[in-house]
Amino acid sequence: MAVSARRGQPLTSEEIYAAALRLLDTAGVDGLSMRKLAAELDVNPMSLYHHVENKQALVRGACAAVVSRLRLPPDDGAPWQEQLRTLAHAYRSLAHSHPSLWSYVDGHPDLVDQESGLWAVFNRILVAAGIPAGELVRTRTTLYAFVSGFLSAETSGLLAELGGETGADTTFADTTFESAVDLIVAGIETRHRASGDR
């Protein structure tokens, strides 16, 4: 592990990703660089490369750190509808807590491992909802695009403008998000019933 002469203690991955996240939150992805991160951590920029390969890997690690702290629904036998609502709110909290990171990752989905974390929970819930294996990817992608579109409009201020919100009032966004999740749940239930009638 690299040790900075100024710090006198080794860097940790957790420390690196926490500092990267602070920079992402204040300056966005374009404002993040290995040099700026090194200055934030009071280390030589080269010492970062012992822990992270490049900026893309740094953003991927910061994203994984955020996702690891999300309150994802456990596999506890709760109805899939309840689990889907919990997942939707967890994902929305990510967009609200770290809008720059969320916006960047939303436009670069290759940065996220789609077989683990949030995606694994999403897949599990869709399977519990009765989505056939052959339709899982298409359904997941459709629902992701729907929710991401909503969150993009919300985080950019467009949703507030359309709803006539002013200042810090989030009532319209909150109730509209609930309606969006209701539509998703109802759509899955309807599709499941229709496929069962065949």
C-alpha positions as a Markdown table, in Angstrom:
| # | Residue | x | y | z |
|---|---|---|---|---|
| 1 | Met | 0.0 | 0.0 | 0.0 |
| 2 | Ala | 1.4 | 3.4 | -0.9 |
| 3 | Val | 2.2 | 5.8 | 1.9 |
| 4 | Ser | 2.4 | 9.5 | 1.5 |
| 5 | Ala | 5.3 | 11.3 | 3.2 |
| 6 | Arg | 2.9 | 14.1 | 4.0 |
| 7 | Arg | 0.2 | 11.9 | 5.4 |
| 8 | Gly | 2.3 | 9.3 | 7.1 |
| 9 | Gln | -0.3 | 6.6 | 6.7 |
| 10 | Pro | -1.4 | 4.4 | 3.8 |
| 11 | Leu | -4.4 | 5.2 | 1.6 |
| 12 | Thr | -7.4 | 2.9 | 1.6 |
| 13 | Ser | -9.8 | 2.3 | -1.2 |
| 14 | Glu | -12.7 | 3.5 | 1.0 |
| 15 | Glu | -10.9 | 6.8 | 1.6 |
| 16 | Ile | -10.2 | 7.2 | -2.1 |
| 17 | Tyr | -13.8 | 6.6 | -3.2 |
| 18 | Ala | -15.2 | 8.8 | -0.4 |
| 19 | Ala | -13.0 | 11.7 | -1.6 |
| 20 | Ala | -13.8 | 11.0 | -5.2 |
| 21 | Leu | -17.5 | 11.1 | -4.4 |
| 22 | Arg | -17.1 | 14.5 | -2.6 |
| 23 | Leu | -15.4 | 15.9 | -5.7 |
| 24 | Leu | -18.1 | 14.4 | -8.0 |
| 25 | Asp | -20.8 | 16.0 | -5.8 |
| 26 | Thr | -19.2 | 19.4 | -5.9 |
| 27 | Ala | -17.7 | 19.6 | -9.4 |
| 28 | Gly | -19.3 | 16.8 | -11.4 |
| 29 | Val | -17.5 | 14.1 | -13.4 |
| 30 | Asp | -15.7 | 16.7 | -15.6 |
| 31 | Gly | -14.3 | 18.3 | -12.5 |
| 32 | Leu | -12.8 | 15.0 | -11.2 |
| 33 | Ser | -9.2 | 14.2 | -12.1 |
| 34 | Met | -6.5 | 12.1 | -10.5 |
| 35 | Arg | -4.5 | 15.2 | -9.8 |
| 36 | Lys | -7.5 | 16.9 | -8.0 |
| 37 | Leu | -8.2 | 13.8 | -6.0 |
| 38 | Ala | -4.6 | 13.5 | -5.0 |
| 39 | Ala | -4.7 | 17.1 | -3.7 |
| 40 | Glu | -7.9 | 16.4 | -1.8 |
| 41 | Leu | -6.2 | 13.4 | -0.2 |
| 42 | Asp | -2.8 | 15.1 | 0.3 |
| 43 | Val | -0.9 | 12.5 | -1.6 |
| 44 | Asn | 1.3 | 12.3 | -4.7 |
| 45 | Pro | -1.0 | 11.6 | -7.8 |
| 46 | Met | 1.0 | 8.5 | -8.7 |
| 47 | Ser | 0.2 | 6.9 | -5.4 |
| 48 | Leu | -3.4 | 6.7 | -6.5 |
| 49 | Tyr | -2.5 | 4.3 | -9.3 |
| 50 | His | -1.6 | 1.7 | -6.8 |
| 51 | His | -5.3 | 1.5 | -6.0 |
| 52 | Val | -7.2 | 2.6 | -9.1 |
| 53 | Glu | -6.4 | 2.2 | -12.7 |
| 54 | Asn | -7.8 | 5.4 | -14.2 |
| 55 | Lys | -10.6 | 7.9 | -13.9 |
| 56 | Gln | -13.3 | 5.5 | -15.3 |
| 57 | Ala | -12.4 | 2.9 | -12.7 |
| 58 | Leu | -12.5 | 5.7 | -10.1 |
| 59 | Val | -16.1 | 6.6 | -11.1 |
| 60 | Arg | -17.0 | 2.9 | -11.2 |
| 61 | Gly | -15.7 | 2.5 | -7.7 |
| 62 | Ala | -17.5 | 5.6 | -6.4 |
| 63 | Cys | -20.7 | 4.3 | -7.9 |
| 64 | Ala | -20.3 | 0.9 | -6.3 |
| 65 | Ala | -19.6 | 2.6 | -2.9 |
| 66 | Val | -22.9 | 4.6 | -3.2 |
| 67 | Val | -24.9 | 1.5 | -4.3 |
| 68 | Ser | -23.5 | -0.5 | -1.4 |
| 69 | Arg | -25.1 | 2.0 | 1.0 |
| 70 | Leu | -28.5 | 2.0 | -0.6 |
| 71 | Arg | -31.4 | 0.5 | 1.4 |
| 72 | Leu | -32.2 | -2.3 | -1.1 |
| 73 | Pro | -35.1 | -4.6 | -0.4 |
| 74 | Pro | -34.0 | -7.9 | 1.2 |
| 75 | Asp | -35.1 | -11.2 | -0.1 |
| 76 | Asp | -37.4 | -11.7 | 2.8 |
| 77 | Gly | -40.6 | -13.1 | 1.2 |
| 78 | Ala | -42.3 | -9.7 | 1.1 |
| 79 | Pro | -44.7 | -9.2 | -1.8 |
| 80 | Trp | -42.8 | -8.3 | -5.0 |
| 81 | Gln | -44.9 | -5.1 | -5.3 |
| 82 | Glu | -43.6 | -3.9 | -2.0 |
| 83 | Gln | -40.0 | -4.8 | -2.9 |
| 84 | Leu | -40.3 | -3.0 | -6.2 |
| 85 | Arg | -41.5 | 0.1 | -4.5 |
| 86 | Thr | -38.6 | 0.0 | -2.0 |
| 87 | Leu | -36.1 | -0.5 | -4.9 |
| 88 | Ala | -37.6 | 2.4 | -6.8 |
| 89 | His | -37.3 | 4.7 | -3.8 |
| 90 | Ala | -33.7 | 3.6 | -3.2 |
| 91 | Tyr | -32.8 | 4.4 | -6.8 |
| 92 | Arg | -34.5 | 7.8 | -6.6 |
| 93 | Ser | -32.5 | 8.5 | -3.4 |
| 94 | Leu | -29.3 | 7.8 | -5.3 |
| 95 | Ala | -30.3 | 10.4 | -8.0 |
| 96 | His | -31.1 | 12.9 | -5.3 |
| 97 | Ser | -28.1 | 12.4 | -3.1 |
| 98 | His | -25.5 | 12.3 | -5.9 |
| 99 | Pro | -27.1 | 13.9 | -9.0 |
| 100 | Ser | -23.8 | 14.4 | -10.9 |
| 101 | Leu | -22.7 | 10.8 | -10.4 |
| 102 | Trp | -26.2 | 9.5 | -11.2 |
| 103 | Ser | -26.5 | 11.5 | -14.4 |
| 104 | Tyr | -23.1 | 10.4 | -15.6 |
| 105 | Val | -23.7 | 6.7 | -14.9 |
| 106 | Asp | -27.2 | 6.9 | -16.4 |
| 107 | Gly | -25.5 | 8.0 | -19.6 |
| 108 | His | -22.7 | 5.4 | -19.3 |
| 109 | Pro | -24.5 | 2.1 | -18.2 |
| 110 | Asp | -21.3 | 0.1 | -19.0 |
| 111 | Leu | -19.8 | 1.5 | -15.8 |
| 112 | Val | -22.2 | -0.6 | -13.7 |
| 113 | Asp | -22.0 | -4.4 | -13.2 |
| 114 | Gln | -25.5 | -5.4 | -14.4 |
| 115 | Glu | -25.2 | -8.8 | -12.7 |
| 116 | Ser | -24.8 | -7.7 | -9.1 |
| 117 | Gly | -25.9 | -5.1 | -6.6 |
| 118 | Leu | -29.0 | -3.1 | -7.5 |
| 119 | Trp | -29.4 | -5.0 | -10.8 |
| 120 | Ala | -29.4 | -8.4 | -9.1 |
| 121 | Val | -32.1 | -7.2 | -6.7 |
| 122 | Phe | -34.1 | -5.8 | -9.7 |
| 123 | Asn | -33.9 | -9.1 | -11.5 |
| 124 | Arg | -34.9 | -11.0 | -8.4 |
| 125 | Ile | -38.0 | -8.9 | -8.0 |
| 126 | Leu | -39.0 | -9.2 | -11.6 |
| 127 | Val | -38.7 | -13.0 | -11.4 |
| 128 | Ala | -40.9 | -12.9 | -8.3 |
| 129 | Ala | -43.4 | -10.8 | -10.3 |
| 130 | Gly | -43.6 | -13.6 | -12.8 |
| 131 | Ile | -41.6 | -12.2 | -15.7 |
| 132 | Pro | -40.4 | -15.1 | -17.8 |
| 133 | Ala | -36.7 | -15.5 | -18.3 |
| 134 | Gly | -36.9 | -14.7 | -22.0 |
| 135 | Glu | -38.5 | -11.3 | -21.2 |
| 136 | Leu | -36.4 | -10.4 | -18.2 |
| 137 | Val | -33.8 | -8.2 | -20.0 |
| 138 | Arg | -36.4 | -6.4 | -22.1 |
| 139 | Thr | -38.7 | -5.7 | -19.2 |
| 140 | Arg | -35.9 | -4.6 | -17.0 |
| 141 | Thr | -34.6 | -2.3 | -19.7 |
| 142 | Thr | -38.0 | -0.8 | -20.3 |
| 143 | Leu | -38.7 | -0.1 | -16.7 |
| 144 | Tyr | -35.2 | 1.3 | -16.2 |
| 145 | Ala | -35.7 | 3.7 | -19.1 |
| 146 | Phe | -39.0 | 4.8 | -17.7 |
| 147 | Val | -37.7 | 5.5 | -14.2 |
| 148 | Ser | -34.5 | 7.1 | -15.5 |
| 149 | Gly | -36.5 | 9.4 | -17.8 |
| 150 | Phe | -38.6 | 10.5 | -14.8 |
| 151 | Leu | -35.5 | 11.1 | -12.6 |
| 152 | Ser | -33.7 | 13.0 | -15.4 |
| 153 | Ala | -36.7 | 15.3 | -15.7 |
| 154 | Glu | -36.8 | 15.7 | -11.9 |
| 155 | Thr | -33.1 | 16.3 | -11.3 |
| 156 | Ser | -32.9 | 18.8 | -14.3 |
| 157 | Gly | -35.8 | 20.8 | -12.9 |
| 158 | Leu | -38.1 | 20.1 | -15.9 |
| 159 | Leu | -40.6 | 18.1 | -13.8 |
| 160 | Ala | -40.9 | 21.0 | -11.3 |
| 161 | Glu | -41.4 | 23.4 | -14.1 |
| 162 | Leu | -44.1 | 21.2 | -15.7 |
| 163 | Gly | -45.8 | 20.7 | -12.3 |
| 164 | Gly | -45.6 | 24.4 | -11.3 |
| 165 | Glu | -43.5 | 23.7 | -8.3 |
| 166 | Thr | -41.7 | 26.7 | -6.7 |
| 167 | Gly | -38.7 | 26.8 | -4.4 |
| 168 | Ala | -38.1 | 23.8 | -2.2 |
| 169 | Asp | -41.6 | 22.4 | -2.6 |
| 170 | Thr | -41.3 | 18.8 | -3.8 |
| 171 | Thr | -44.9 | 17.7 | -3.3 |
| 172 | Phe | -45.6 | 17.4 | -7.1 |
| 173 | Ala | -42.5 | 15.4 | -7.7 |
| 174 | Asp | -43.1 | 13.1 | -4.7 |
| 175 | Thr | -46.7 | 12.4 | -5.7 |
| 176 | Thr | -45.9 | 12.0 | -9.4 |
| 177 | Phe | -43.1 | 9.5 | -8.6 |
| 178 | Glu | -45.6 | 7.5 | -6.5 |
| 179 | Ser | -48.0 | 7.6 | -9.5 |
| 180 | Ala | -45.2 | 6.4 | -11.8 |
| 181 | Val | -44.4 | 3.5 | -9.5 |
| 182 | Asp | -48.1 | 2.6 | -9.2 |
| 183 | Leu | -48.3 | 2.5 | -13.0 |
| 184 | Ile | -45.3 | 0.2 | -13.2 |
| 185 | Val | -46.7 | -2.2 | -10.6 |
| 186 | Ala | -50.2 | -2.2 | -12.3 |
| 187 | Gly | -48.6 | -2.8 | -15.7 |
| 188 | Ile | -46.7 | -5.8 | -14.5 |
| 189 | Glu | -49.7 | -7.2 | -12.7 |
| 190 | Thr | -51.9 | -6.7 | -15.8 |
| 191 | Arg | -49.3 | -8.3 | -18.0 |
| 192 | His | -48.9 | -11.2 | -15.6 |
| 193 | Arg | -52.7 | -11.8 | -15.6 |
| 194 | Ala | -52.9 | -11.6 | -19.4 |
| 195 | Ser | -50.1 | -14.2 | -19.8 |
| 196 | Gly | -51.8 | -16.4 | -17.3 |
| 197 | Asp | -55.1 | -16.3 | -19.3 |
| 198 | Arg | -53.4 | -17.7 | -22.4 |
